[in-house]
């Protein structure tokens, strides 16, 4: 099961978000770049000079780490988990199915999308996180141990 992680308000409208890597991710919006650390608790650093800098499909560097982004400019999400389960995003229906390796729906995660412009669901590079991003919201989940 995937458990949602609470986080502070980050942006009004997002242009892209990165696939989580090493318990961190980068979110870009019209307000700037938001550098998010996910452990031990969620913390955020903001850089307003990078507003609208990344739109998805490109790489973002943060403290020597490269992050792959997804957003209105495109991108390639990670849809297959290291354990063989996979994501079936149904963005227009505002839900994502997590499917077991043998084809059974493990969990359906519902979310709100106030825009309908674009959206992605992805696992993190290590399989510990599942993220759903749509223009006005980011939903971050941690794998239940």
Secondary structure in CASP SS format (residue, H / E / C, confidence):
PFRMAT SS
TARGET T0000
AUTHOR 0000-0000-0000
METHOD secondary structure of the structure
MODEL  1
X C 1.00
X E 1.00
X E 1.00
X E 1.00
X C 1.00
X C 1.00
X C 1.00
X C 1.00
X C 1.00
X C 1.00
X C 1.00
X C 1.00
X C 1.00
X E 1.00
X E 1.00
X E 1.00
X E 1.00
X E 1.00
X C 1.00
X C 1.00
X E 1.00
X C 1.00
X C 1.00
X E 1.00
X E 1.00
X E 1.00
X E 1.00
X E 1.00
X E 1.00
X C 1.00
X C 1.00
X E 1.00
X E 1.00
X E 1.00
X E 1.00
X E 1.00
X E 1.00
X C 1.00
X C 1.00
X C 1.00
X C 1.00
X C 1.00
X E 1.00
X E 1.00
X E 1.00
X E 1.00
X E 1.00
X H 1.00
X H 1.00
X H 1.00
X C 1.00
X C 1.00
X C 1.00
X C 1.00
X C 1.00
X C 1.00
X C 1.00
X C 1.00
X E 1.00
X E 1.00
X E 1.00
X E 1.00
X C 1.00
X C 1.00
X E 1.00
X E 1.00
X E 1.00
X E 1.00
X E 1.00
X E 1.00
X E 1.00
X C 1.00
X C 1.00
X E 1.00
X C 1.00
X C 1.00
X C 1.00
X C 1.00
X C 1.00
X E 1.00
X C 1.00
X C 1.00
X C 1.00
X C 1.00
X C 1.00
X E 1.00
X E 1.00
X E 1.00
X E 1.00
X E 1.00
X H 1.00
X H 1.00
X H 1.00
X C 1.00
X E 1.00
X E 1.00
X E 1.00
X E 1.00
X E 1.00
X C 1.00
X C 1.00
X C 1.00
X C 1.00
X C 1.00
X E 1.00
X E 1.00
X E 1.00
X E 1.00
X E 1.00
X E 1.00
X C 1.00
X C 1.00
X C 1.00
X C 1.00
X C 1.00
X C 1.00
X C 1.00
X C 1.00
X E 1.00
X E 1.00
X E 1.00
X E 1.00
X E 1.00
X C 1.00
X C 1.00
X C 1.00
X C 1.00
X C 1.00
X E 1.00
X E 1.00
X E 1.00
X E 1.00
X E 1.00
X E 1.00
X C 1.00
X C 1.00
X E 1.00
X E 1.00
X E 1.00
X E 1.00
X E 1.00
X E 1.00
X E 1.00
X C 1.00
X C 1.00
END
